[in-house]
């Protein structure tokens, strides 16, 4: 039931955004060409920002993976050393 409620709310929200965008374009004080250039520029900025964010997240994820790998390798080495010590004792 809550999934359906969330879906209905999201659909209403998305339709509201679409209607608002359409009305903004219809009543815009700029010409169609200016509006298209503005939209194109805004979309490019958004895509560039998303690409930069994606690269930043990828770099941070790789750093985290490298850190975890180093920790696991250290733990494995310590475990092997402890095993050899216990076995030889």
Secondary structure as GFF3:
##gff-version 3
##sequence-region A 1 89
A	DSSP	alpha_helix	2	26	.	.	.	ID=ss1
A	DSSP	alpha_helix	32	88	.	.	.	ID=ss2
###
